[in-house]
Amino acid sequence: MQKVRVYWNLHRKVWSVQDVKSGRVCDHLQHISLTDAKFVVRKGGQKRVREEGKKNVHAFAVGYMSEYFVSTSESLKKEFADWDRVKYNPYEDDYFMHQGVGDNQYKRKDWKEIPKDWVGMIHMDSTQNGNPKVYI
């Protein structure tokens, strides 16, 4: 299995998949699942975003590409009903945050920081509006 780094590409509105060994982008996908995955936030890049007010690639998921994925929005609603949604806002969050799918995503107190040593399956999708959706 190929170990990859995956981040949301703001310009293409898709997930960029980067080979960990070579550092080269090997694919652009609408959806992807990773196993044995974790989240990474590079503090230097985060600091630069906050100082300059301009986003850069400093936060991503690292793991092994998986064949598993459900790609229709109705299937996603059923499939991920018991999963947590994930978000990361470099201006507000120090690390990736999660909450239950049934929680109010607009209430800041409903979001909890993902433990930095968390490892598991990560599902990444993109909506028809070109927004990222992430589930753990």
N, CA, C and O atoms as a GROMACS GRO file, in nm:
protein
  544
    1MET      N    1   0.084  -0.120   0.000
    1MET     CA    2   0.000   0.000   0.000
    1MET      C    3   0.088   0.125   0.000
    1MET      O    4   0.198   0.126   0.055
    2GLN      N    5   0.037   0.227  -0.062
    2GLN     CA    6   0.110   0.352  -0.077
    2GLN      C    7   0.077   0.447   0.039
    2GLN      O    8  -0.040   0.474   0.067
    3LYS      N    9   0.180   0.496   0.104
    3LYS     CA   10   0.159   0.596   0.209
    3LYS      C   11   0.154   0.733   0.145
    3LYS      O   12   0.242   0.770   0.067
    4VAL      N   13   0.047   0.809   0.179
    4VAL     CA   14   0.025   0.938   0.115
    4VAL      C   15  -0.006   1.047   0.218
    4VAL      O   16  -0.043   1.020   0.332
    5ARG      N   17   0.009   1.168   0.171
    5ARG     CA   18  -0.028   1.288   0.245
    5ARG      C   19  -0.142   1.351   0.163
    5ARG      O   20  -0.129   1.368   0.042
    6VAL      N   21  -0.253   1.385   0.228
    6VAL     CA   22  -0.370   1.437   0.155
    6VAL      C   23  -0.411   1.571   0.215
    6VAL      O   24  -0.422   1.585   0.336
    7TYR      N   25  -0.433   1.669   0.127
    7TYR     CA   26  -0.478   1.800   0.171
    7TYR      C   27  -0.581   1.855   0.073
    7TYR      O   28  -0.584   1.815  -0.043
    8TRP      N   29  -0.663   1.948   0.121
    8TRP     CA   30  -0.765   2.010   0.037
    8TRP      C   31  -0.699   2.115  -0.050
    8TRP      O   32  -0.634   2.206   0.000
    9ASN      N   33  -0.717   2.103  -0.181
    9ASN     CA   34  -0.661   2.197  -0.276
    9ASN      C   35  -0.761   2.310  -0.298
    9ASN      O   36  -0.865   2.289  -0.361
   10LEU      N   37  -0.731   2.426  -0.247
   10LEU     CA   38  -0.823   2.541  -0.252
   10LEU      C   39  -0.850   2.588  -0.395
   10LEU      O   40  -0.957   2.641  -0.422
   11HIS      N   41  -0.755   2.571  -0.484
   11HIS     CA   42  -0.770   2.620  -0.622
   11HIS      C   43  -0.851   2.524  -0.709
   11HIS      O   44  -0.935   2.566  -0.788
   12ARG      N   45  -0.824   2.394  -0.693
   12ARG     CA   46  -0.893   2.294  -0.775
   12ARG      C   47  -1.022   2.243  -0.711
   12ARG      O   48  -1.105   2.182  -0.778
   13LYS      N   49  -1.041   2.269  -0.581
   13LYS     CA   50  -1.158   2.222  -0.505
   13LYS      C   51  -1.168   2.069  -0.506
   13LYS      O   52  -1.276   2.013  -0.522
   14VAL      N   53  -1.054   2.003  -0.488
   14VAL     CA   54  -1.044   1.857  -0.479
   14VAL      C   55  -0.935   1.824  -0.377
   14VAL      O   56  -0.865   1.912  -0.327
   15TRP      N   57  -0.922   1.696  -0.347
   15TRP     CA   58  -0.817   1.650  -0.256
   15TRP      C   59  -0.690   1.624  -0.337
   15TRP      O   60  -0.693   1.549  -0.435
   16SER      N   61  -0.580   1.685  -0.298
   16SER     CA   62  -0.450   1.657  -0.360
   16SER      C   63  -0.386   1.544  -0.282
   16SER      O   64  -0.381   1.547  -0.159
   17VAL      N   65  -0.336   1.445  -0.354
   17VAL     CA   66  -0.274   1.327  -0.294
   17VAL      C   67  -0.126   1.332  -0.327
   17VAL      O   68  -0.087   1.334  -0.444
   18GLN      N   69  -0.045   1.333  -0.223
   18GLN     CA   70   0.100   1.349  -0.239
   18GLN      C   71   0.170   1.224  -0.187
   18GLN      O   72   0.141   1.179  -0.076
   19ASP      N   73   0.259   1.168  -0.264
   19ASP     CA   74   0.338   1.054  -0.219
   19ASP      C   75   0.431   1.100  -0.107
   19ASP      O   76   0.502   1.199  -0.122
   20VAL      N   77   0.430   1.028   0.004
   20VAL     CA   78   0.511   1.069   0.119
   20VAL      C   79   0.660   1.059   0.088
   20VAL      O   80   0.737   1.146   0.130
   21LYS      N   81   0.701   0.954   0.017
   21LYS     CA   82   0.843   0.936  -0.011
   21LYS      C   83   0.900   1.040  -0.105
   21LYS      O   84   1.004   1.100  -0.078
   22SER      N   85   0.831   1.064  -0.216
   22SER     CA   86   0.884   1.155  -0.318
   22SER      C   87   0.842   1.300  -0.295
   22SER      O   88   0.910   1.392  -0.340
   23GLY      N   89   0.730   1.321  -0.226
   23GLY     CA   90   0.678   1.456  -0.207
   23GLY      C   91   0.601   1.507  -0.327
   23GLY      O   92   0.555   1.621  -0.327
   24ARG      N   93   0.588   1.425  -0.431
   24ARG     CA   94   0.518   1.466  -0.553
   24ARG      C   95   0.367   1.440  -0.542
   24ARG      O   96   0.324   1.339  -0.486
   25VAL      N   97   0.289   1.531  -0.598
   25VAL     CA   98   0.145   1.510  -0.606
   25VAL      C   99   0.121   1.404  -0.712
   25VAL      O  100   0.161   1.420  -0.827
   26CYS      N  101   0.055   1.295  -0.673
   26CYS     CA  102   0.034   1.183  -0.766
   26CYS      C  103  -0.111   1.173  -0.813
   26CYS      O  104  -0.140   1.098  -0.906
   27ASP      N  105  -0.202   1.249  -0.752
   27ASP     CA  106  -0.341   1.243  -0.794
   27ASP      C  107  -0.419   1.359  -0.736
   27ASP      O  108  -0.378   1.423  -0.639
   28HIS      N  109  -0.535   1.385  -0.798
   28HIS     CA  110  -0.634   1.479  -0.747
   28HIS      C  111  -0.766   1.404  -0.747
   28HIS      O  112  -0.809   1.356  -0.852
   29LEU      N  113  -0.832   1.394  -0.632
   29LEU     CA  114  -0.952   1.311  -0.620
   29LEU      C  115  -1.068   1.386  -0.556
   29LEU      O  116  -1.049   1.476  -0.475
   30GLN      N  117  -1.189   1.346  -0.594
   30GLN     CA  118  -1.310   1.400  -0.532
   30GLN      C  119  -1.330   1.341  -0.393
   30GLN      O  120  -1.384   1.407  -0.304
   31HIS      N  121  -1.287   1.216  -0.375
   31HIS     CA  122  -1.299   1.151  -0.245
   31HIS      C  123  -1.189   1.047  -0.228
   31HIS      O  124  -1.139   0.991  -0.325
   32ILE      N  125  -1.154   1.022  -0.103
   32ILE     CA  126  -1.048   0.927  -0.071
   32ILE      C  127  -1.065   0.882   0.073
   32ILE      O  128  -1.115   0.957   0.157
   33SER      N  129  -1.025   0.760   0.102
   33SER     CA  130  -1.021   0.709   0.238
   33SER      C  131  -0.879   0.666   0.271
   33SER      O  132  -0.807   0.613   0.186
   34LEU      N  133  -0.839   0.690   0.395
   34LEU     CA  134  -0.707   0.651   0.442
   34LEU      C  135  -0.722   0.560   0.563
   34LEU      O  136  -0.810   0.581   0.647
   35THR      N  137  -0.636   0.458   0.572
   35THR     CA  138  -0.631   0.373   0.690
   35THR      C  139  -0.501   0.403   0.765
   35THR      O  140  -0.407   0.460   0.709
   36ASP      N  141  -0.498   0.362   0.892
   36ASP     CA  142  -0.381   0.389   0.976
   36ASP      C  143  -0.336   0.534   0.958
   36ASP      O  144  -0.218   0.563   0.940
   37ALA      N  145  -0.434   0.623   0.963
   37ALA     CA  146  -0.410   0.763   0.929
   37ALA      C  147  -0.408   0.852   1.054
   37ALA      O  148  -0.463   0.819   1.158
   38LYS      N  149  -0.343   0.966   1.037
   38LYS     CA  150  -0.339   1.067   1.143
   38LYS      C  151  -0.342   1.205   1.079
   38LYS      O  152  -0.318   1.220   0.959
   39PHE      N  153  -0.370   1.304   1.161
   39PHE     CA  154  -0.371   1.443   1.115
   39PHE      C  155  -0.240   1.510   1.156
   39PHE      O  156  -0.183   1.478   1.260
   40VAL      N  157  -0.194   1.602   1.074
   40VAL     CA  158  -0.070   1.675   1.101
   40VAL      C  159  -0.094   1.824   1.077
   40VAL      O  160  -0.153   1.863   0.976
   41VAL      N  161  -0.048   1.907   1.170
   41VAL     CA  162  -0.048   2.052   1.153
   41VAL      C  163   0.094   2.100   1.177
   41VAL      O  164   0.149   2.084   1.286
   42ARG      N  165   0.154   2.158   1.075
   42ARG     CA  166   0.289   2.214   1.089
   42ARG      C  167   0.276   2.354   1.149
   42ARG      O  168   0.215   2.443   1.090
   43LYS      N  169   0.333   2.371   1.265
   43LYS     CA  170   0.317   2.496   1.340
   43LYS      C  171   0.374   2.618   1.267
   43LYS      O  172   0.317   2.726   1.275
   44GLY      N  173   0.484   2.601   1.196
   44GLY     CA  174   0.544   2.713   1.121
   44GLY      C  175   0.450   2.766   1.014
   44GLY      O  176   0.433   2.886   0.999
   45GLY      N  177   0.389   2.674   0.941
   45GLY     CA  178   0.294   2.713   0.838
   45GLY      C  179   0.169   2.776   0.896
   45GLY      O  180   0.115   2.872   0.842
   46GLN      N  181   0.125   2.722   1.008
   46GLN     CA  182   0.007   2.778   1.076
   46GLN      C  183   0.035   2.921   1.124
   46GLN      O  184  -0.050   3.010   1.110
   47LYS      N  185   0.153   2.941   1.178
   47LYS     CA  186   0.192   3.074   1.225
   47LYS      C  187   0.195   3.174   1.108
   47LYS      O  188   0.149   3.287   1.121
   48ARG      N  189   0.248   3.130   0.995
   48ARG     CA  190   0.255   3.216   0.877
   48ARG      C  191   0.115   3.253   0.826
   48ARG      O  192   0.091   3.367   0.786
   49VAL      N  193   0.022   3.157   0.829
   49VAL     CA  194  -0.117   3.184   0.789
   49VAL      C  195  -0.176   3.293   0.877
   49VAL      O  196  -0.239   3.386   0.828
   50ARG      N  197  -0.154   3.280   1.006
   50ARG     CA  198  -0.212   3.376   1.102
   50ARG      C  199  -0.149   3.514   1.090
   50ARG      O  200  -0.217   3.615   1.107
   51GLU      N  201  -0.021   3.518   1.060
   51GLU     CA  202   0.048   3.648   1.047
   51GLU      C  203   0.017   3.717   0.915
   51GLU      O  204  -0.005   3.838   0.911
   52GLU      N  205   0.015   3.639   0.806
   52GLU     CA  206  -0.002   3.698   0.673
   52GLU      C  207  -0.147   3.702   0.626
   52GLU      O  208  -0.180   3.775   0.533
   53GLY      N  209  -0.234   3.621   0.691
   53GLY     CA  210  -0.373   3.615   0.649
   53GLY      C  211  -0.391   3.546   0.515
   53GLY      O  212  -0.491   3.568   0.447
   54LYS      N  213  -0.295   3.463   0.476
   54LYS     CA  214  -0.298   3.394   0.347
   54LYS      C  215  -0.271   3.246   0.372
   54LYS      O  216  -0.172   3.211   0.436
   55LYS      N  217  -0.359   3.160   0.320
   55LYS     CA  218  -0.346   3.017   0.347
   55LYS      C  219  -0.231   2.954   0.270
   55LYS      O  220  -0.194   2.999   0.162
   56ASN      N  221  -0.175   2.848   0.330
   56ASN     CA  222  -0.071   2.766   0.268
   56ASN      C  223  -0.092   2.622   0.311
   56ASN      O  224  -0.169   2.596   0.404
   57VAL      N  225  -0.025   2.529   0.246
   57VAL     CA  226  -0.041   2.387   0.282
   57VAL      C  227   0.045   2.357   0.404
   57VAL      O  228   0.167   2.343   0.393
   58HIS      N  229  -0.019   2.348   0.518
   58HIS     CA  230   0.053   2.316   0.642
   58HIS      C  231  -0.023   2.214   0.727
   58HIS      O  232   0.026   2.171   0.831
   59ALA      N  233  -0.144   2.176   0.683
   59ALA     CA  234  -0.227   2.082   0.758
   59ALA      C  235  -0.278   1.976   0.661
   59ALA      O  236  -0.323   2.008   0.550
   60PHE      N  237  -0.270   1.850   0.702
   60PHE     CA  238  -0.305   1.741   0.612
   60PHE      C  239  -0.325   1.613   0.690
   60PHE      O  240  -0.301   1.607   0.811
   61ALA      N  241  -0.370   1.510   0.619
   61ALA     CA  242  -0.381   1.375   0.676
   61ALA      C  243  -0.273   1.289   0.612
   61ALA      O  244  -0.242   1.305   0.493
   62VAL      N  245  -0.218   1.198   0.690
   62VAL     CA  246  -0.117   1.105   0.640
   62VAL      C  247  -0.164   0.963   0.671
   62VAL      O  248  -0.203   0.934   0.784
   63GLY      N  249  -0.162   0.876   0.570
   63GLY     CA  250  -0.204   0.739   0.591
   63GLY      C  251  -0.189   0.658   0.464
   63GLY      O  252  -0.122   0.700   0.370
   64TYR      N  253  -0.252   0.542   0.463
   64TYR     CA  254  -0.246   0.451   0.349
   64TYR      C  255  -0.378   0.454   0.273
   64TYR      O  256  -0.484   0.442   0.333
   65MET      N  257  -0.369   0.469   0.140
   65MET     CA  258  -0.489   0.474   0.058
   65MET      C  259  -0.569   0.345   0.075
   65MET      O  260  -0.513   0.235   0.079
   66SER      N  261  -0.700   0.361   0.084
   66SER     CA  262  -0.790   0.248   0.103
   66SER      C  263  -0.888   0.240  -0.013
   66SER      O  264  -0.920   0.342  -0.074
   67GLU      N  265  -0.934   0.122  -0.043
   67GLU     CA  266  -1.033   0.102  -0.149
   67GLU      C  267  -1.173   0.139  -0.100
   67GLU      O  268  -1.263   0.163  -0.180
   68TYR      N  269  -1.191   0.144   0.032
   68TYR     CA  270  -1.324   0.164   0.089
   68TYR      C  271  -1.369   0.308   0.075
   68TYR      O  272  -1.298   0.401   0.115
   69PHE      N  273  -1.487   0.328   0.018
   69PHE     CA  274  -1.549   0.460   0.022
   69PHE      C  275  -1.690   0.455  -0.034
   69PHE      O  276  -1.718   0.380  -0.127
   70VAL      N  277  -1.778   0.534   0.024
   70VAL     CA  278  -1.915   0.551  -0.023
   70VAL      C  279  -1.922   0.692  -0.079
   70VAL      O  280  -1.883   0.787  -0.011
   71SER      N  281  -1.972   0.708  -0.202
   71SER     CA  282  -1.957   0.838  -0.264
   71SER      C  283  -2.086   0.916  -0.294
   71SER      O  284  -2.077   1.028  -0.344
   72THR      N  285  -2.203   0.863  -0.266
   72THR     CA  286  -2.323   0.942  -0.291
   72THR      C  287  -2.364   1.011  -0.162
   72THR      O  288  -2.344   0.957  -0.054
   73SER      N  289  -2.422   1.129  -0.173
   73SER     CA  290  -2.455   1.205  -0.053
   73SER      C  291  -2.555   1.132   0.036
   73SER      O  292  -2.544   1.137   0.158
   74GLU      N  293  -2.654   1.062  -0.023
   74GLU     CA  294  -2.750   0.987   0.057
   74GLU      C  295  -2.681   0.872   0.129
   74GLU      O  296  -2.707   0.846   0.247
   75SER      N  297  -2.592   0.803   0.058
   75SER     CA  298  -2.516   0.695   0.121
   75SER      C  299  -2.428   0.748   0.232
   75SER      O  300  -2.413   0.686   0.337
   76LEU      N  301  -2.368   0.865   0.207
   76LEU     CA  302  -2.282   0.925   0.309
   76LEU      C  303  -2.359   0.953   0.436
   76LEU      O  304  -2.310   0.927   0.546
   77LYS      N  305  -2.480   1.007   0.422
   77LYS     CA  306  -2.561   1.039   0.541
   77LYS      C  307  -2.584   0.914   0.624
   77LYS      O  308  -2.574   0.917   0.747
   78LYS      N  309  -2.616   0.803   0.557
   78LYS     CA  310  -2.640   0.678   0.629
   78LYS      C  311  -2.510   0.618   0.681
   78LYS      O  312  -2.501   0.576   0.797
   79GLU      N  313  -2.410   0.615   0.596
   79GLU     CA  314  -2.283   0.552   0.630
   79GLU      C  315  -2.214   0.619   0.748
   79GLU      O  316  -2.161   0.552   0.836
   80PHE      N  317  -2.215   0.752   0.750
   80PHE     CA  318  -2.139   0.824   0.850
   80PHE      C  319  -2.224   0.878   0.965
   80PHE      O  320  -2.180   0.965   1.039
   81ALA      N  321  -2.345   0.825   0.980
   81ALA     CA  322  -2.433   0.872   1.088
   81ALA      C  323  -2.369   0.854   1.225
   81ALA      O  324  -2.395   0.934   1.316
   82ASP      N  325  -2.286   0.752   1.242
   82ASP     CA  326  -2.222   0.726   1.371
   82ASP      C  327  -2.077   0.773   1.376
   82ASP      O  328  -2.007   0.749   1.474
   83TRP      N  329  -2.032   0.840   1.271
   83TRP     CA  330  -1.896   0.890   1.265
   83TRP      C  331  -1.894   1.034   1.314
   83TRP      O  332  -1.999   1.094   1.337
   84ASP      N  333  -1.776   1.087   1.331
   84ASP     CA  334  -1.760   1.229   1.366
   84ASP      C  335  -1.716   1.306   1.243
   84ASP      O  336  -1.639   1.256   1.161
   85ARG      N  337  -1.767   1.429   1.232
   85ARG     CA  338  -1.717   1.518   1.126
   85ARG      C  339  -1.593   1.588   1.180
   85ARG      O  340  -1.575   1.603   1.300
   86VAL      N  341  -1.509   1.631   1.087
   86VAL     CA  342  -1.380   1.693   1.123
   86VAL      C  343  -1.371   1.828   1.055
   86VAL      O  344  -1.419   1.847   0.943
   87LYS      N  345  -1.306   1.924   1.125
   87LYS     CA  346  -1.279   2.054   1.065
   87LYS      C  347  -1.144   2.105   1.112
   87LYS      O  348  -1.090   2.060   1.214
   88TYR      N  349  -1.091   2.199   1.037
   88TYR     CA  350  -0.970   2.268   1.079
   88TYR      C  351  -0.974   2.408   1.018
   88TYR      O  352  -0.982   2.423   0.896
   89ASN      N  353  -0.969   2.507   1.103
   89ASN     CA  354  -0.964   2.647   1.059
   89ASN      C  355  -0.834   2.706   1.116
   89ASN      O  356  -0.823   2.724   1.237
   90PRO      N  357  -0.736   2.735   1.030
   90PRO     CA  358  -0.607   2.779   1.081
   90PRO      C  359  -0.611   2.910   1.159
   90PRO      O  360  -0.520   2.941   1.236
   91TYR      N  361  -0.718   2.988   1.140
   91TYR     CA  362  -0.730   3.116   1.211
   91TYR      C  363  -0.788   3.097   1.352
   91TYR      O  364  -0.766   3.181   1.439
   92GLU      N  365  -0.861   2.989   1.374
   92GLU     CA  366  -0.928   2.967   1.503
   92GLU      C  367  -0.880   2.844   1.578
   92GLU      O  368  -0.877   2.843   1.701
   93ASP      N  369  -0.840   2.739   1.505
   93ASP     CA  370  -0.808   2.610   1.566
   93ASP      C  371  -0.658   2.585   1.565
   93ASP      O  372  -0.590   2.614   1.466
   94ASP      N  373  -0.607   2.531   1.676
   94ASP     CA  374  -0.466   2.495   1.681
   94ASP      C  375  -0.440   2.358   1.618
   94ASP      O  376  -0.329   2.327   1.576
   95TYR      N  377  -0.547   2.278   1.611
   95TYR     CA  378  -0.535   2.143   1.556
   95TYR      C  379  -0.670   2.103   1.498
   95TYR      O  380  -0.766   2.180   1.506
   96PHE      N  381  -0.678   1.986   1.440
   96PHE     CA  382  -0.804   1.938   1.384
   96PHE      C  383  -0.906   1.915   1.496
   96PHE      O  384  -0.871   1.869   1.605
   97MET      N  385  -1.031   1.947   1.468
   97MET     CA  386  -1.140   1.938   1.564
   97MET      C  387  -1.243   1.836   1.513
   97MET      O  388  -1.254   1.813   1.393
   98HIS      N  389  -1.318   1.775   1.608
   98HIS     CA  390  -1.422   1.680   1.567
   98HIS      C  391  -1.547   1.698   1.652
   98HIS      O  392  -1.543   1.754   1.762
   99GLN      N  393  -1.658   1.651   1.597
   99GLN     CA  394  -1.786   1.649   1.668
   99GLN      C  395  -1.875   1.545   1.602
   99GLN      O  396  -1.852   1.506   1.488
  100GLY      N  397  -1.977   1.500   1.674
  100GLY     CA  398  -2.073   1.406   1.618
  100GLY      C  399  -2.148   1.469   1.503
  100GLY      O  400  -2.169   1.590   1.501
  101VAL      N  401  -2.189   1.388   1.407
  101VAL     CA  402  -2.261   1.438   1.290
  101VAL      C  403  -2.391   1.505   1.331
  101VAL      O  404  -2.437   1.597   1.264
  102GLY      N  405  -2.452   1.460   1.441
  102GLY     CA  406  -2.578   1.518   1.488
  102GLY      C  407  -2.562   1.646   1.567
  102GLY      O  408  -2.661   1.712   1.597
  103ASP      N  409  -2.440   1.684   1.601
  103ASP     CA  410  -2.416   1.806   1.678
  103ASP      C  411  -2.429   1.929   1.590
  103ASP      O  412  -2.422   1.920   1.467
  104ASN      N  413  -2.448   2.044   1.652
  104ASN     CA  414  -2.462   2.170   1.579
  104ASN      C  415  -2.323   2.220   1.540
  104ASN      O  416  -2.244   2.260   1.625
  105GLN      N  417  -2.294   2.217   1.411
  105GLN     CA  418  -2.159   2.254   1.364
  105GLN      C  419  -2.129   2.402   1.382
  105GLN      O  420  -2.013   2.443   1.369
  106TYR      N  421  -2.231   2.483   1.410
  106TYR     CA  422  -2.209   2.627   1.425
  106TYR      C  423  -2.185   2.668   1.570
  106TYR      O  424  -2.158   2.785   1.598
  107LYS      N  425  -2.194   2.572   1.664
  107LYS     CA  426  -2.165   2.601   1.805
  107LYS      C  427  -2.022   2.560   1.834
  107LYS      O  428  -1.989   2.441   1.836
  108ARG      N  429  -1.938   2.657   1.857
  108ARG     CA  430  -1.795   2.633   1.879
  108ARG      C  431  -1.770   2.536   1.994
  108ARG      O  432  -1.678   2.455   1.988
  109LYS      N  433  -1.852   2.544   2.099
  109LYS     CA  434  -1.830   2.459   2.217
  109LYS      C  435  -1.858   2.311   2.189
  109LYS      O  436  -1.816   2.224   2.265
  110ASP      N  437  -1.929   2.282   2.079
  110ASP     CA  438  -1.959   2.143   2.044
  110ASP      C  439  -1.842   2.072   1.976
  110ASP      O  440  -1.846   1.951   1.958
  111TRP      N  441  -1.739   2.146   1.940
  111TRP     CA  442  -1.621   2.088   1.875
  111TRP      C  443  -1.514   2.056   1.979
  111TRP      O  444  -1.490   2.136   2.069
  112LYS      N  445  -1.451   1.940   1.966
  112LYS     CA  446  -1.343   1.898   2.056
  112LYS      C  447  -1.218   1.870   1.975
  112LYS      O  448  -1.226   1.824   1.861
  113GLU      N  449  -1.102   1.899   2.033
  113GLU     CA  450  -0.977   1.874   1.963
  113GLU      C  451  -0.950   1.724   1.952
  113GLU      O  452  -0.968   1.650   2.048
  114ILE      N  453  -0.908   1.681   1.834
  114ILE     CA  454  -0.871   1.540   1.815
  114ILE      C  455  -0.737   1.518   1.886
  114ILE      O  456  -0.645   1.598   1.868
  115PRO      N  457  -0.724   1.412   1.965
  115PRO     CA  458  -0.594   1.387   2.030
  115PRO      C  459  -0.484   1.374   1.925
  115PRO      O  460  -0.503   1.311   1.821
  116LYS      N  461  -0.369   1.434   1.953
  116LYS     CA  462  -0.259   1.436   1.856
  116LYS      C  463  -0.203   1.297   1.827
  116LYS      O  464  -0.139   1.276   1.724
  117ASP      N  465  -0.227   1.202   1.918
  117ASP     CA  466  -0.180   1.065   1.895
  117ASP      C  467  -0.287   0.975   1.834
  117ASP      O  468  -0.267   0.854   1.823
  118TRP      N  469  -0.401   1.034   1.793
  118TRP     CA  470  -0.509   0.956   1.734
  118TRP      C  471  -0.464   0.898   1.599
  118TRP      O  472  -0.403   0.968   1.519
  119VAL      N  473  -0.496   0.771   1.577
  119VAL     CA  474  -0.470   0.704   1.449
  119VAL      C  475  -0.594   0.621   1.416
  119VAL      O  476  -0.647   0.552   1.502
  120GLY      N  477  -0.639   0.629   1.290
  120GLY     CA  478  -0.758   0.553   1.252
  120GLY      C  479  -0.791   0.573   1.105
  120GLY      O  480  -0.705   0.608   1.025
  121MET      N  481  -0.918   0.548   1.071
  121MET     CA  482  -0.963   0.564   0.933
  121MET      C  483  -1.017   0.705   0.914
  121MET      O  484  -1.092   0.755   0.998
  122ILE      N  485  -0.979   0.767   0.804
  122ILE     CA  486  -1.025   0.902   0.770
  122ILE      C  487  -1.091   0.895   0.632
  122ILE      O  488  -1.033   0.842   0.537
  123HIS      N  489  -1.214   0.948   0.622
  123HIS     CA  490  -1.285   0.956   0.495
  123HIS      C  491  -1.291   1.102   0.454
  123HIS      O  492  -1.332   1.188   0.532
  124MET      N  493  -1.252   1.130   0.331
  124MET     CA  494  -1.254   1.267   0.279
  124MET      C  495  -1.337   1.271   0.152
  124MET      O  496  -1.319   1.190   0.062
  125ASP      N  497  -1.428   1.366   0.146
  125ASP     CA  498  -1.517   1.380   0.032
  125ASP      C  499  -1.524   1.527  -0.005
  125ASP      O  500  -1.478   1.613   0.070
  126SER      N  501  -1.582   1.556  -0.122
  126SER     CA  502  -1.606   1.696  -0.160
  126SER      C  503  -1.752   1.707  -0.201
  126SER      O  504  -1.806   1.618  -0.266
  127THR      N  505  -1.816   1.816  -0.162
  127THR     CA  506  -1.956   1.838  -0.194
  127THR      C  507  -1.971   1.890  -0.336
  127THR      O  508  -1.874   1.926  -0.401
  128GLN      N  509  -2.095   1.893  -0.382
  128GLN     CA  510  -2.121   1.946  -0.516
  128GLN      C  511  -2.087   2.095  -0.522
  128GLN      O  512  -2.061   2.148  -0.630
  129ASN      N  513  -2.087   2.163  -0.408
  129ASN     CA  514  -2.052   2.305  -0.402
  129ASN      C  515  -1.902   2.327  -0.397
  129ASN      O  516  -1.856   2.441  -0.396
  130GLY      N  517  -1.825   2.219  -0.394
  130GLY     CA  518  -1.679   2.231  -0.392
  130GLY      C  519  -1.623   2.256  -0.254
  130GLY      O  520  -1.522   2.326  -0.239
  131ASN      N  521  -1.688   2.201  -0.153
  131ASN     CA  522  -1.639   2.213  -0.015
  131ASN      C  523  -1.592   2.078   0.036
  131ASN      O  524  -1.647   1.975  -0.003
  132PRO      N  525  -1.490   2.077   0.122
  132PRO     CA  526  -1.442   1.950   0.175
  132PRO      C  527  -1.529   1.898   0.289
  132PRO      O  528  -1.584   1.976   0.367
  133LYS      N  529  -1.541   1.767   0.298
  133LYS     CA  530  -1.606   1.701   0.412
  133LYS      C  531  -1.514   1.590   0.458
  133LYS      O  532  -1.462   1.512   0.377
  134VAL      N  533  -1.493   1.583   0.590
  134VAL     CA  534  -1.402   1.484   0.646
  134VAL      C  535  -1.471   1.414   0.762
  134VAL      O  536  -1.538   1.479   0.843
  135TYR      N  537  -1.455   1.283   0.770
  135TYR     CA  538  -1.515   1.203   0.876
  135TYR      C  539  -1.412   1.108   0.936
  135TYR      O  540  -1.325   1.056   0.867
  136ILE      N  541  -1.424   1.088   1.069
  136ILE     CA  542  -1.342   0.986   1.136
  136ILE      C  543  -1.434   0.895   1.215
  136ILE      O  544  -1.387   0.801   1.280
   0.00000   0.00000   0.00000
